[in-house]
Amino acid sequence: MSGMLAIFERELRAYFFSAMAWVVLAFLLLINGYVFAIILSFLNDPMSPGSATPMRLFFGDTFFFWLVLIFIVPVLTMRLLSEERKSGTIESLMTAPVSEVQVVVGKYLAALAFYTFLWLPTLVYVLLVAQHSSVDWGPIASGYLGIFGIGSVFIAVGLFGSSFTKNQIVAAVVTFAMLMFFFAIYFIDSLVTTQVIKDILSYMNLLQHMEELGKGIVDSRRLVYYLSTSVLFLFLSSRVLAAKKWS
Amino acid sequence: MIEAKDLTRRYGDFTAVRDVSFTVADGEILGILGPNGAGKTTTIRMITGFLPPSAGQVMVNGHNLVDDPDRAKRELGYLPENVALYNEMRVHEYLAFRGRLQGMKRSAVGEAMDEVLRRCLLSEVSGQIIGTLSKGFRQRVGLAASILHGPRVLVLDEPTVGLDPKQIIAIRELIRELGQDRTLLLSTHILPEVEQLCDRVLIIDRGRLVADGTPSELRQQASGQSRLRLEIKQAPGNVLEVLSQLPGVVEAQRPGDGDLVQLTCRSDEDLREVAFRTAVEQGWVLLELSEKKASLEDVFVRLTGRHQTEENAIDGDEGGDEDGALDGDEGGALNGDESSRGESDDTPGEEVR
Protein backbone atom coordinates (compact mmCIF):
# COMPACT_ATOMS: atom_id res chain seq x y z
CA MET A 1 0.00 0.00 0.00
CA SER A 2 2.83 2.36 0.87
CA GLY A 3 4.35 1.47 -2.48
CA MET A 4 1.22 2.47 -4.37
CA LEU A 5 0.96 5.72 -2.45
CA ALA A 6 4.61 6.47 -3.22
CA ILE A 7 3.96 5.91 -6.93
CA PHE A 8 0.87 8.12 -6.79
CA GLU A 9 2.76 10.96 -5.13
CA ARG A 10 5.75 10.73 -7.42
CA GLU A 11 3.56 10.70 -10.50
CA LEU A 12 1.48 13.65 -9.38
CA ARG A 13 4.62 15.63 -8.61
CA ALA A 14 6.00 14.72 -12.02
CA TYR A 15 2.90 16.29 -13.61
CA PHE A 16 3.43 19.54 -11.81
CA PHE A 17 7.07 19.55 -12.79
CA SER A 18 6.51 18.96 -16.49
CA ALA A 19 6.03 21.80 -18.93
CA MET A 20 3.58 19.71 -20.90
CA ALA A 21 1.07 19.71 -18.07
CA TRP A 22 1.05 23.49 -17.82
CA VAL A 23 0.69 23.83 -21.58
CA VAL A 24 -2.31 21.53 -21.36
CA LEU A 25 -3.78 23.60 -18.54
CA ALA A 26 -3.34 26.82 -20.49
CA PHE A 27 -4.85 25.27 -23.61
CA LEU A 28 -7.81 23.93 -21.66
CA LEU A 29 -8.50 27.26 -19.98
CA LEU A 30 -8.18 29.15 -23.23
CA ILE A 31 -10.68 26.95 -25.04
CA ASN A 32 -13.04 26.71 -22.10
CA GLY A 33 -12.96 30.44 -21.52
CA TYR A 34 -13.71 31.08 -25.15
CA VAL A 35 -16.54 28.54 -25.18
CA PHE A 36 -17.99 30.01 -22.01
CA ALA A 37 -17.90 33.51 -23.48
CA ILE A 38 -19.69 32.30 -26.61
CA ILE A 39 -22.32 30.53 -24.53
CA LEU A 40 -22.95 33.68 -22.52
CA SER A 41 -23.29 35.90 -25.55
CA PHE A 42 -25.57 33.30 -27.16
CA LEU A 43 -27.84 33.24 -24.11
CA ASN A 44 -27.82 37.06 -23.90
CA ASP A 45 -29.08 37.23 -27.43
CA PRO A 46 -32.85 38.01 -27.27
CA MET A 47 -33.32 35.65 -30.23
CA SER A 48 -31.99 32.58 -28.36
CA PRO A 49 -34.43 29.88 -27.20
CA GLY A 50 -33.57 30.75 -23.63
CA SER A 51 -34.50 27.54 -21.91
CA ALA A 52 -30.94 26.43 -21.26
CA THR A 53 -28.63 27.54 -18.44
CA PRO A 54 -25.03 28.48 -19.25
CA MET A 55 -23.49 25.59 -17.33
CA ARG A 56 -25.78 23.08 -18.96
CA LEU A 57 -24.58 24.19 -22.36
CA PHE A 58 -21.06 24.18 -21.06
CA PHE A 59 -21.17 20.53 -20.02
CA GLY A 60 -20.84 18.61 -23.20
CA ASP A 61 -23.33 20.51 -25.29
CA THR A 62 -20.58 21.94 -27.43
CA PHE A 63 -18.21 19.88 -29.51
CA PHE A 64 -15.36 21.87 -28.05
CA PHE A 65 -15.85 20.01 -24.82
CA TRP A 66 -15.23 16.69 -26.53
CA LEU A 67 -12.43 17.90 -28.73
CA VAL A 68 -10.61 19.19 -25.70
CA LEU A 69 -11.17 15.99 -23.80
CA ILE A 70 -10.04 13.75 -26.64
CA PHE A 71 -6.90 15.82 -27.16
CA ILE A 72 -5.76 16.43 -23.63
CA VAL A 73 -6.21 12.95 -22.19
CA PRO A 74 -3.67 11.26 -24.51
CA VAL A 75 -1.22 14.04 -23.73
CA LEU A 76 -1.71 13.49 -20.02
CA THR A 77 -1.45 9.72 -20.14
CA MET A 78 1.10 9.03 -22.87
CA ARG A 79 4.11 9.16 -20.58
CA LEU A 80 2.69 7.19 -17.67
CA LEU A 81 4.21 3.81 -18.51
CA SER A 82 6.01 4.54 -21.79
CA GLU A 83 8.48 6.89 -20.18
CA GLU A 84 9.39 4.38 -17.47
CA ARG A 85 10.06 1.82 -20.15
CA LYS A 86 12.04 4.20 -22.31
CA SER A 87 14.27 5.56 -19.56
CA GLY A 88 14.67 2.21 -17.84
CA THR A 89 13.27 3.36 -14.50
CA ILE A 90 10.72 0.58 -14.87
CA GLU A 91 13.43 -1.81 -13.75
CA SER A 92 13.68 -0.30 -10.27
CA LEU A 93 9.91 -0.07 -10.15
CA MET A 94 9.21 -3.69 -11.03
CA THR A 95 11.97 -5.10 -8.84
CA ALA A 96 10.45 -3.37 -5.81
CA PRO A 97 7.90 -5.31 -3.81
CA VAL A 98 4.91 -3.77 -5.59
CA SER A 99 2.52 -5.60 -7.89
CA GLU A 100 1.64 -4.57 -11.43
CA VAL A 101 -1.83 -3.62 -10.19
CA GLN A 102 -0.36 -1.29 -7.58
CA VAL A 103 1.83 0.39 -10.19
CA VAL A 104 -1.08 0.82 -12.58
CA VAL A 105 -3.53 2.07 -9.95
CA GLY A 106 -1.01 4.46 -8.41
CA LYS A 107 -0.30 6.03 -11.77
CA TYR A 108 -3.97 6.08 -12.73
CA LEU A 109 -5.02 7.91 -9.59
CA ALA A 110 -2.26 10.47 -10.11
CA ALA A 111 -3.39 11.16 -13.67
CA LEU A 112 -7.01 11.37 -12.56
CA ALA A 113 -6.07 13.77 -9.77
CA PHE A 114 -4.22 16.00 -12.19
CA TYR A 115 -7.11 15.83 -14.64
CA THR A 116 -9.44 16.93 -11.85
CA PHE A 117 -7.06 19.75 -11.03
CA LEU A 118 -7.24 20.89 -14.65
CA TRP A 119 -10.99 21.37 -14.39
CA LEU A 120 -10.96 23.20 -11.06
CA PRO A 121 -10.46 26.68 -12.60
CA THR A 122 -13.74 26.29 -14.49
CA LEU A 123 -15.51 26.62 -11.15
CA VAL A 124 -14.85 30.34 -11.64
CA TYR A 125 -17.45 30.27 -14.43
CA VAL A 126 -19.99 28.84 -12.03
CA LEU A 127 -19.24 31.58 -9.53
CA LEU A 128 -19.58 34.20 -12.24
CA VAL A 129 -22.96 32.86 -13.26
CA ALA A 130 -24.02 32.60 -9.60
CA GLN A 131 -23.26 36.26 -9.06
CA HIS A 132 -25.60 37.39 -11.80
CA SER A 133 -28.43 34.91 -11.64
CA SER A 134 -29.87 32.24 -9.41
CA VAL A 135 -28.14 28.92 -9.88
CA ASP A 136 -29.53 25.42 -9.57
CA TRP A 137 -26.60 23.62 -7.97
CA GLY A 138 -27.86 20.09 -8.66
CA PRO A 139 -27.22 19.99 -12.41
CA ILE A 140 -23.86 21.68 -11.92
CA ALA A 141 -22.76 19.02 -9.47
CA SER A 142 -23.96 16.27 -11.77
CA GLY A 143 -22.27 17.95 -14.71
CA TYR A 144 -18.95 17.88 -12.91
CA LEU A 145 -19.66 14.30 -11.93
CA GLY A 146 -19.96 13.56 -15.63
CA ILE A 147 -16.67 15.28 -16.43
CA PHE A 148 -15.02 13.24 -13.70
CA GLY A 149 -16.67 9.98 -14.76
CA ILE A 150 -15.84 10.31 -18.43
CA GLY A 151 -12.36 11.47 -17.52
CA SER A 152 -11.86 8.38 -15.39
CA VAL A 153 -12.75 6.15 -18.35
CA PHE A 154 -10.58 8.10 -20.78
CA ILE A 155 -7.58 8.12 -18.50
CA ALA A 156 -7.85 4.36 -17.96
CA VAL A 157 -7.89 3.99 -21.74
CA GLY A 158 -4.88 6.28 -21.99
CA LEU A 159 -2.95 4.29 -19.40
CA PHE A 160 -3.71 1.16 -21.38
CA GLY A 161 -2.42 2.86 -24.54
CA SER A 162 0.77 3.77 -22.70
CA SER A 163 1.36 0.24 -21.45
CA PHE A 164 2.19 -1.17 -24.88
CA THR A 165 5.09 0.90 -26.00
CA LYS A 166 8.14 2.86 -24.94
CA ASN A 167 7.32 5.46 -27.56
CA GLN A 168 5.17 8.22 -26.10
CA ILE A 169 3.95 9.41 -29.49
CA VAL A 170 2.73 5.93 -30.35
CA ALA A 171 1.03 5.74 -26.96
CA ALA A 172 -0.72 9.05 -27.57
CA VAL A 173 -1.86 8.11 -31.07
CA VAL A 174 -3.19 4.72 -29.96
CA THR A 175 -5.05 6.39 -27.09
CA PHE A 176 -6.42 9.05 -29.40
CA ALA A 177 -7.75 6.37 -31.76
CA MET A 178 -9.44 4.49 -28.93
CA LEU A 179 -10.99 7.67 -27.55
CA MET A 180 -12.24 8.58 -31.03
CA PHE A 181 -14.06 5.27 -31.05
CA PHE A 182 -15.76 6.06 -27.73
CA PHE A 183 -16.71 9.44 -29.11
CA ALA A 184 -17.91 8.03 -32.45
CA ILE A 185 -20.42 5.75 -30.77
CA TYR A 186 -22.76 8.73 -30.84
CA PHE A 187 -22.69 8.76 -34.64
CA ILE A 188 -22.64 5.00 -35.08
CA ASP A 189 -25.70 4.89 -32.86
CA SER A 190 -27.72 6.93 -35.32
CA LEU A 191 -26.64 4.73 -38.24
CA VAL A 192 -27.62 1.40 -36.68
CA THR A 193 -31.15 0.11 -37.00
CA THR A 194 -30.96 -3.21 -35.12
CA GLN A 195 -32.58 -2.57 -31.77
CA VAL A 196 -30.24 -4.71 -29.61
CA ILE A 197 -27.11 -3.04 -30.94
CA LYS A 198 -28.78 0.33 -30.63
CA ASP A 199 -29.48 -0.38 -26.97
CA ILE A 200 -25.91 -1.41 -26.31
CA LEU A 201 -24.56 1.63 -28.13
CA SER A 202 -26.84 4.01 -26.33
CA TYR A 203 -25.61 2.54 -23.05
CA MET A 204 -22.09 3.49 -24.14
CA ASN A 205 -23.06 6.82 -25.69
CA LEU A 206 -21.01 9.29 -23.73
CA LEU A 207 -22.47 12.36 -25.46
CA GLN A 208 -25.89 11.37 -24.36
CA HIS A 209 -24.58 10.75 -20.85
CA MET A 210 -23.25 14.26 -20.60
CA GLU A 211 -26.44 15.72 -21.93
CA GLU A 212 -28.40 13.95 -19.19
CA LEU A 213 -25.91 14.77 -16.47
CA GLY A 214 -25.83 18.41 -17.55
CA LYS A 215 -29.58 18.54 -16.99
CA GLY A 216 -29.18 17.03 -13.54
CA ILE A 217 -30.32 13.51 -14.38
CA VAL A 218 -28.05 11.07 -12.56
CA ASP A 219 -28.61 7.55 -13.80
CA SER A 220 -26.71 4.98 -11.71
CA ARG A 221 -26.19 2.85 -14.84
CA ARG A 222 -23.90 5.59 -16.16
CA LEU A 223 -21.80 5.50 -13.03
CA VAL A 224 -21.58 1.72 -13.16
CA TYR A 225 -20.48 2.04 -16.76
CA TYR A 226 -17.69 4.50 -15.93
CA LEU A 227 -16.47 2.44 -13.03
CA SER A 228 -16.55 -0.91 -14.80
CA THR A 229 -14.92 0.41 -17.99
CA SER A 230 -12.16 2.06 -15.98
CA VAL A 231 -11.54 -1.12 -14.00
CA LEU A 232 -11.47 -3.13 -17.21
CA PHE A 233 -8.81 -0.94 -18.82
CA LEU A 234 -6.76 -0.81 -15.62
CA PHE A 235 -6.88 -4.57 -15.45
CA LEU A 236 -5.79 -4.84 -19.08
CA SER A 237 -2.93 -2.41 -18.44
CA SER A 238 -1.66 -4.46 -15.51
CA ARG A 239 -1.83 -7.61 -17.65
CA VAL A 240 0.15 -5.94 -20.42
CA LEU A 241 2.70 -4.81 -17.86
CA ALA A 242 3.02 -8.38 -16.58
CA ALA A 243 3.12 -9.87 -20.07
CA LYS A 244 5.86 -7.49 -21.20
CA LYS A 245 8.22 -9.30 -18.83
CA TRP A 246 8.10 -12.20 -21.24
CA SER A 247 9.03 -10.36 -24.37
CA MET B 1 22.13 -15.82 0.32
CA ILE B 2 21.09 -16.31 -3.28
CA GLU B 3 20.37 -19.71 -4.71
CA ALA B 4 19.85 -19.91 -8.45
CA LYS B 5 18.90 -23.28 -9.85
CA ASP B 6 18.91 -24.24 -13.53
CA LEU B 7 18.02 -20.75 -14.67
CA THR B 8 17.07 -20.64 -18.32
CA ARG B 9 15.70 -17.74 -20.25
CA ARG B 10 14.52 -17.84 -23.81
CA TYR B 11 13.47 -14.94 -26.02
CA GLY B 12 11.46 -16.61 -28.73
CA ASP B 13 13.84 -19.11 -30.31
CA PHE B 14 16.91 -17.50 -28.84
CA THR B 15 18.18 -18.88 -25.56
CA ALA B 16 19.96 -16.08 -23.73
CA VAL B 17 20.77 -18.06 -20.59
CA ARG B 18 20.86 -21.83 -20.32
CA ASP B 19 20.87 -23.94 -17.15
CA VAL B 20 22.81 -21.57 -14.96
CA SER B 21 23.04 -22.67 -11.33
CA PHE B 22 25.01 -21.08 -8.53
CA THR B 23 24.84 -20.02 -4.92
CA VAL B 24 26.05 -16.83 -3.33
CA ALA B 25 26.80 -17.50 0.33
CA ASP B 26 26.06 -14.99 3.10
CA GLY B 27 28.70 -12.30 3.23
CA GLU B 28 30.30 -13.36 -0.01
CA ILE B 29 31.12 -11.08 -2.94
CA LEU B 30 30.50 -12.96 -6.14
CA GLY B 31 31.42 -11.57 -9.53
CA ILE B 32 29.70 -12.56 -12.75
CA LEU B 33 32.17 -12.14 -15.56
CA GLY B 34 31.52 -12.46 -19.24
CA PRO B 35 31.93 -10.76 -22.58
CA ASN B 36 29.24 -8.33 -23.68
CA GLY B 37 26.09 -10.15 -24.65
CA ALA B 38 27.00 -13.28 -22.72
CA GLY B 39 23.82 -13.23 -20.67
CA LYS B 40 25.03 -11.44 -17.53
CA THR B 41 22.25 -8.88 -17.46
CA THR B 42 19.60 -11.45 -18.27
CA THR B 43 20.85 -13.63 -15.41
CA ILE B 44 20.82 -10.68 -13.05
CA ARG B 45 17.38 -9.62 -14.13
CA MET B 46 16.08 -13.08 -13.35
CA ILE B 47 17.66 -12.95 -9.91
CA THR B 48 16.10 -9.59 -9.11
CA GLY B 49 12.68 -10.65 -10.38
CA PHE B 50 12.54 -8.24 -13.29
CA LEU B 51 12.43 -11.10 -15.78
CA PRO B 52 10.71 -14.35 -14.95
CA PRO B 53 12.91 -17.33 -15.85
CA SER B 54 11.67 -19.67 -18.60
CA ALA B 55 12.82 -22.51 -16.36
CA GLY B 56 14.54 -22.87 -13.01
CA GLN B 57 14.09 -20.96 -9.80
CA VAL B 58 15.65 -18.32 -7.59
CA MET B 59 15.64 -18.21 -3.81
CA VAL B 60 16.66 -15.05 -1.99
CA ASN B 61 17.37 -15.67 1.68
CA GLY B 62 15.09 -18.67 1.46
CA HIS B 63 12.19 -16.87 -0.23
CA ASN B 64 11.17 -18.07 -3.65
CA LEU B 65 11.05 -15.22 -6.11
CA VAL B 66 8.04 -16.60 -7.96
CA ASP B 67 5.92 -17.87 -5.06
CA ASP B 68 6.68 -15.10 -2.61
CA PRO B 69 7.95 -12.19 -4.71
CA ASP B 70 7.29 -9.42 -2.20
CA ARG B 71 9.28 -11.05 0.60
CA ALA B 72 12.09 -12.04 -1.75
CA LYS B 73 12.28 -8.59 -3.35
CA ARG B 74 12.39 -6.89 0.03
CA GLU B 75 15.59 -8.80 0.83
CA LEU B 76 17.18 -7.49 -2.35
CA GLY B 77 18.81 -4.23 -3.28
CA TYR B 78 19.36 -3.81 -7.00
CA LEU B 79 21.36 -1.37 -9.06
CA PRO B 80 20.44 -1.90 -12.72
CA GLU B 81 22.84 -1.33 -15.58
CA ASN B 82 22.72 2.28 -16.92
CA VAL B 83 21.26 3.53 -13.64
CA ALA B 84 17.94 5.07 -14.64
CA LEU B 85 16.66 7.79 -12.32
CA TYR B 86 13.82 10.30 -12.39
CA ASN B 87 15.63 13.40 -13.53
CA GLU B 88 13.13 15.92 -12.24
CA MET B 89 13.46 14.80 -8.62
CA ARG B 90 15.88 15.92 -5.97
CA VAL B 91 18.26 13.34 -4.58
CA HIS B 92 16.61 13.03 -1.17
CA GLU B 93 13.14 12.96 -2.73
CA TYR B 94 14.17 10.15 -5.02
CA LEU B 95 15.68 8.17 -2.16
CA ALA B 96 12.53 8.66 -0.10
CA PHE B 97 10.45 7.45 -3.05
CA ARG B 98 12.55 4.32 -3.46
CA GLY B 99 12.42 3.64 0.26
CA ARG B 100 8.66 3.89 0.38
CA LEU B 101 8.42 1.75 -2.75
CA GLN B 102 10.16 -0.89 -0.67
CA GLY B 103 7.44 -0.60 1.94
CA MET B 104 9.31 1.59 4.42
CA LYS B 105 7.43 4.03 6.60
CA ARG B 106 8.18 7.73 6.18
CA SER B 107 9.81 7.84 9.61
CA ALA B 108 12.00 4.84 8.79
CA VAL B 109 13.06 6.49 5.53
CA GLY B 110 14.03 9.61 7.44
CA GLU B 111 16.15 7.62 9.86
CA ALA B 112 17.95 5.65 7.14
CA MET B 113 18.44 8.63 4.83
CA ASP B 114 21.26 10.48 6.61
CA GLU B 115 23.29 7.34 7.10
CA VAL B 116 22.94 6.31 3.46
CA LEU B 117 23.69 9.81 2.15
CA ARG B 118 26.81 9.93 4.28
CA ARG B 119 27.94 6.45 3.29
CA CYS B 120 27.55 7.14 -0.41
CA LEU B 121 29.15 10.60 -0.07
CA LEU B 122 25.97 12.30 -1.23
CA SER B 123 25.26 14.57 1.74
CA GLU B 124 26.34 17.67 -0.17
CA VAL B 125 24.13 17.04 -3.18
CA SER B 126 21.06 15.72 -1.38
CA GLY B 127 19.07 18.81 -2.34
CA GLN B 128 20.22 18.85 -5.95
CA ILE B 129 18.04 17.90 -8.89
CA ILE B 130 19.13 14.53 -10.23
CA GLY B 131 19.14 15.68 -13.84
CA THR B 132 22.00 18.05 -13.06
CA LEU B 133 24.28 15.44 -11.50
CA SER B 134 27.36 13.90 -13.12
CA LYS B 135 27.47 10.23 -14.04
CA GLY B 136 29.51 9.36 -10.97
CA PHE B 137 27.01 10.99 -8.65
CA ARG B 138 24.11 9.35 -10.45
CA GLN B 139 25.75 5.99 -9.93
CA ARG B 140 26.07 6.74 -6.24
CA VAL B 141 22.45 7.87 -6.02
CA GLY B 142 21.47 4.55 -7.62
CA LEU B 143 23.59 2.68 -5.10
CA ALA B 144 22.19 4.69 -2.22
CA ALA B 145 18.65 3.94 -3.39
CA SER B 146 19.40 0.24 -3.55
CA ILE B 147 20.73 0.02 0.01
CA LEU B 148 18.30 2.44 1.69
CA HIS B 149 15.90 -0.25 2.84
CA GLY B 150 18.74 -2.22 4.40
CA PRO B 151 18.74 -5.29 2.14
CA ARG B 152 21.02 -8.13 3.12
CA VAL B 153 21.54 -9.06 -0.51
CA LEU B 154 22.84 -6.54 -3.01
CA VAL B 155 22.90 -7.04 -6.77
CA LEU B 156 24.88 -4.64 -8.94
CA ASP B 157 24.86 -4.81 -12.72
CA GLU B 158 27.99 -3.27 -14.25
CA PRO B 159 28.37 -0.71 -11.47
CA THR B 160 31.41 1.06 -12.90
CA VAL B 161 30.50 1.30 -16.57
CA GLY B 162 30.85 4.76 -18.04
CA LEU B 163 32.71 6.29 -15.12
CA ASP B 164 36.06 8.03 -15.23
CA PRO B 165 39.01 6.33 -13.46
CA LYS B 166 38.68 8.43 -10.33
CA GLN B 167 34.99 7.71 -10.03
CA ILE B 168 35.64 4.02 -10.65
CA ILE B 169 38.04 3.89 -7.72
CA ALA B 170 35.51 5.64 -5.48
CA ILE B 171 32.67 3.32 -6.46
CA ARG B 172 34.83 0.23 -6.02
CA GLU B 173 35.79 1.41 -2.57
CA LEU B 174 32.13 1.86 -1.73
CA ILE B 175 31.27 -1.58 -3.09
CA ARG B 176 34.02 -3.19 -1.04
CA GLU B 177 32.71 -1.43 2.04
CA LEU B 178 29.12 -2.47 1.33
CA GLY B 179 30.23 -6.03 0.73
CA GLN B 180 31.61 -6.36 4.23
CA ASP B 181 28.24 -6.94 5.84
CA ARG B 182 26.18 -8.12 2.90
CA THR B 183 25.83 -10.79 0.29
CA LEU B 184 26.87 -9.13 -2.91
CA LEU B 185 26.49 -10.19 -6.51
CA LEU B 186 28.10 -8.02 -9.13
CA SER B 187 28.42 -8.32 -12.86
CA THR B 188 31.19 -6.83 -14.90
CA HIS B 189 33.26 -7.31 -17.98
CA ILE B 190 36.27 -5.65 -16.41
CA LEU B 191 38.75 -8.24 -15.19
CA PRO B 192 40.76 -6.24 -12.65
CA GLU B 193 37.51 -5.33 -10.97
CA VAL B 194 36.81 -8.96 -10.26
CA GLU B 195 40.32 -9.58 -8.98
CA GLN B 196 40.07 -6.61 -6.68
CA LEU B 197 36.59 -7.08 -5.33
CA CYS B 198 35.37 -10.63 -5.55
CA ASP B 199 35.75 -13.66 -3.34
CA ARG B 200 34.46 -15.90 -6.07
CA VAL B 201 33.90 -15.60 -9.81
CA LEU B 202 31.45 -17.06 -12.27
CA ILE B 203 32.30 -16.84 -15.92
CA ILE B 204 29.38 -16.83 -18.30
CA ASP B 205 29.73 -17.17 -22.01
CA ARG B 206 26.96 -17.49 -24.54
CA GLY B 207 24.42 -18.04 -21.82
CA ARG B 208 26.29 -20.88 -20.17
CA LEU B 209 28.26 -21.07 -16.99
CA VAL B 210 31.80 -21.97 -18.03
CA ALA B 211 33.68 -21.50 -14.76
CA ASP B 212 33.03 -21.11 -11.05
CA GLY B 213 35.71 -20.62 -8.43
CA THR B 214 37.90 -18.17 -6.55
CA PRO B 215 40.16 -16.03 -8.73
CA SER B 216 43.23 -18.02 -7.66
CA GLU B 217 41.52 -21.36 -8.28
CA LEU B 218 40.61 -20.24 -11.74
CA ARG B 219 44.11 -19.05 -12.44
CA GLN B 220 45.50 -22.42 -11.46
CA GLN B 221 42.86 -24.22 -13.41
CA ALA B 222 43.73 -22.23 -16.48
CA SER B 223 47.36 -23.23 -16.60
CA GLY B 224 49.40 -25.91 -14.97
CA GLN B 225 52.19 -23.71 -16.20
CA SER B 226 53.92 -20.51 -15.33
CA ARG B 227 56.14 -18.35 -17.44
CA LEU B 228 59.63 -17.05 -16.84
CA ARG B 229 61.00 -14.08 -18.62
CA LEU B 230 64.73 -13.49 -18.96
CA GLU B 231 66.63 -10.71 -20.57
CA ILE B 232 70.26 -11.57 -21.28
CA LYS B 233 72.75 -9.03 -22.51
CA GLN B 234 74.02 -10.05 -25.92
CA ALA B 235 72.57 -13.51 -25.61
CA PRO B 236 74.71 -16.10 -27.39
CA GLY B 237 73.27 -18.55 -29.90
CA ASN B 238 73.17 -21.53 -27.61
CA VAL B 239 70.99 -19.85 -25.02
CA LEU B 240 67.82 -21.72 -25.96
CA GLU B 241 69.59 -25.07 -26.02
CA VAL B 242 71.04 -24.58 -22.57
CA LEU B 243 67.84 -23.34 -21.00
CA SER B 244 65.56 -25.95 -22.48
CA GLN B 245 67.81 -28.61 -20.85
CA LEU B 246 66.87 -27.38 -17.39
CA PRO B 247 64.54 -29.69 -15.47
CA GLY B 248 61.00 -28.37 -15.34
CA VAL B 249 61.23 -26.33 -18.50
CA VAL B 250 58.56 -27.26 -21.02
CA GLU B 251 59.55 -24.89 -23.73
CA ALA B 252 62.10 -22.16 -24.35
CA GLN B 253 61.39 -19.40 -26.82
CA ARG B 254 63.30 -16.42 -28.11
CA PRO B 255 60.80 -14.09 -29.72
CA GLY B 256 62.33 -11.91 -32.40
CA ASP B 257 65.95 -13.14 -31.87
CA GLY B 258 66.53 -10.34 -29.36
CA ASP B 259 67.86 -10.51 -25.87
CA LEU B 260 64.56 -11.70 -24.46
CA VAL B 261 63.98 -15.36 -23.66
CA GLN B 262 60.71 -16.85 -22.50
CA LEU B 263 60.56 -20.09 -20.60
CA THR B 264 57.37 -22.03 -20.12
CA CYS B 265 57.66 -24.08 -16.95
CA ARG B 266 55.60 -26.44 -14.88
CA SER B 267 54.07 -24.24 -12.25
CA ASP B 268 54.89 -26.45 -9.28
CA GLU B 269 58.54 -25.50 -9.55
CA ASP B 270 60.09 -22.11 -9.12
CA LEU B 271 62.89 -22.06 -11.67
CA ARG B 272 64.13 -18.57 -11.02
CA GLU B 273 67.03 -19.69 -8.86
CA VAL B 274 68.09 -22.39 -11.29
CA ALA B 275 67.87 -19.98 -14.17
CA PHE B 276 70.00 -17.47 -12.31
CA ARG B 277 72.71 -20.04 -11.47
CA THR B 278 72.76 -21.27 -15.04
CA ALA B 279 73.26 -17.74 -16.28
CA VAL B 280 76.16 -17.24 -13.88
CA GLU B 281 77.77 -20.55 -14.89
CA GLN B 282 77.49 -19.64 -18.54
CA GLY B 283 78.80 -16.16 -17.93
CA TRP B 284 75.66 -14.42 -19.21
CA VAL B 285 74.79 -11.00 -17.97
CA LEU B 286 71.23 -11.22 -16.66
CA LEU B 287 69.36 -7.94 -17.09
CA GLU B 288 65.95 -9.18 -16.08
CA LEU B 289 64.46 -12.28 -14.52
CA SER B 290 60.79 -12.36 -13.71
CA GLU B 291 57.98 -14.81 -13.25
CA LYS B 292 54.68 -14.14 -14.93
CA LYS B 293 51.72 -15.84 -13.30
CA ALA B 294 48.68 -16.71 -15.36
CA SER B 295 46.20 -13.90 -14.96
CA LEU B 296 42.48 -14.09 -14.83
CA GLU B 297 42.62 -12.67 -18.29
CA ASP B 298 44.34 -15.82 -19.51
CA VAL B 299 41.60 -17.86 -17.90
CA PHE B 300 38.97 -15.71 -19.44
CA VAL B 301 40.43 -15.82 -22.90
CA ARG B 302 40.98 -19.55 -22.66
CA LEU B 303 37.44 -20.26 -21.52
CA THR B 304 35.53 -17.84 -23.68
CA GLY B 305 37.93 -17.79 -26.60
CA ARG B 306 37.88 -21.55 -26.99
CA HIS B 307 34.17 -21.43 -26.91
CA GLN B 308 34.16 -18.92 -29.66
CA THR B 309 36.30 -20.94 -32.06
CA GLU B 310 34.13 -24.01 -31.54
CA GLU B 311 31.08 -21.98 -32.31
CA ASN B 312 32.72 -20.52 -35.39
CA ALA B 313 33.56 -23.97 -36.63
CA ILE B 314 29.91 -24.88 -36.43
CA ASP B 315 28.81 -21.64 -38.02
CA GLY B 316 31.36 -22.12 -40.77
CA ASP B 317 29.47 -25.09 -42.17
CA GLU B 318 26.25 -23.20 -42.62
CA GLY B 319 27.09 -19.56 -42.95
CA GLY B 320 30.39 -20.00 -44.76
CA ASP B 321 28.91 -20.48 -48.23
CA GLU B 322 27.19 -17.14 -48.18
CA ASP B 323 30.31 -15.31 -47.21
CA GLY B 324 32.33 -17.20 -49.74
CA ALA B 325 29.91 -16.36 -52.50
CA LEU B 326 29.91 -12.68 -51.69
CA ASP B 327 33.64 -12.35 -51.23
CA GLY B 328 34.30 -14.46 -54.28
CA ASP B 329 32.27 -12.30 -56.61
CA GLU B 330 33.77 -9.12 -55.42
CA GLY B 331 37.32 -10.39 -55.17
CA GLY B 332 37.15 -11.95 -58.61
CA ALA B 333 36.02 -8.76 -60.22
CA LEU B 334 38.43 -6.48 -58.44
CA ASN B 335 41.76 -8.22 -58.11
CA GLY B 336 41.29 -11.94 -58.49
CA ASP B 337 44.05 -12.89 -56.06
CA GLU B 338 44.64 -16.43 -54.91
CA SER B 339 42.44 -16.45 -51.87
CA SER B 340 39.39 -14.98 -53.46
CA ARG B 341 39.71 -17.16 -56.49
CA GLY B 342 39.86 -20.10 -54.16
CA GLU B 343 36.63 -18.98 -52.58
CA SER B 344 34.83 -18.42 -55.83
CA ASP B 345 35.97 -21.88 -56.89
CA ASP B 346 34.21 -23.19 -53.81
CA THR B 347 30.95 -21.53 -54.60
CA PRO B 348 29.82 -23.45 -57.66
CA GLY B 349 30.74 -26.64 -55.84
CA GLU B 350 28.43 -25.70 -53.00
CA GLU B 351 25.65 -24.83 -55.34
CA VAL B 352 25.83 -28.19 -57.08
CA ARG B 353 25.65 -29.90 -53.75
Boltz contact constraints between the chains, C-beta under 6 A:
constraints:
  - contact:
      token1: [A, 2]
      token2: [B, 100]
      max_distance: 6.0
  - contact:
      token1: [A, 2]
      token2: [B, 103]
      max_distance: 6.0
  - contact:
      token1: [A, 3]
      token2: [B, 101]
      max_distance: 6.0
  - contact:
      token1: [A, 6]
      token2: [B, 97]
      max_distance: 6.0
  - contact:
      token1: [A, 6]
      token2: [B, 100]
      max_distance: 6.0
  - contact:
      token1: [A, 6]
      token2: [B, 101]
      max_distance: 6.0
  - contact:
      token1: [A, 10]
      token2: [B, 97]
      max_distance: 6.0
  - contact:
      token1: [A, 17]
      token2: [B, 88]
      max_distance: 6.0
  - contact:
      token1: [A, 87]
      token2: [B, 84]
      max_distance: 6.0
  - contact:
      token1: [A, 88]
      token2: [B, 82]
      max_distance: 6.0
  - contact:
      token1: [A, 88]
      token2: [B, 84]
      max_distance: 6.0
  - contact:
      token1: [A, 89]
      token2: [B, 84]
      max_distance: 6.0
  - contact:
      token1: [A, 91]
      token2: [B, 50]
      max_distance: 6.0
  - contact:
      token1: [A, 91]
      token2: [B, 80]
      max_distance: 6.0
  - contact:
      token1: [A, 94]
      token2: [B, 50]
      max_distance: 6.0
  - contact:
      token1: [A, 95]
      token2: [B, 48]
      max_distance: 6.0
  - contact:
      token1: [A, 95]
      token2: [B, 49]
      max_distance: 6.0
  - contact:
      token1: [A, 95]
      token2: [B, 50]
      max_distance: 6.0
  - contact:
      token1: [A, 95]
      token2: [B, 78]
      max_distance: 6.0
  - contact:
      token1: [A, 96]
      token2: [B, 101]
      max_distance: 6.0
  - contact:
      token1: [A, 96]
      token2: [B, 102]
      max_distance: 6.0
  - contact:
      token1: [A, 97]
      token2: [B, 70]
      max_distance: 6.0
  - contact:
      token1: [A, 97]
      token2: [B, 73]
      max_distance: 6.0
  - contact:
      token1: [A, 97]
      token2: [B, 74]
      max_distance: 6.0
  - contact:
      token1: [A, 97]
      token2: [B, 103]
      max_distance: 6.0
  - contact:
      token1: [A, 245]
      token2: [B, 51]
      max_distance: 6.0
  - contact:
      token1: [A, 245]
      token2: [B, 52]
      max_distance: 6.0
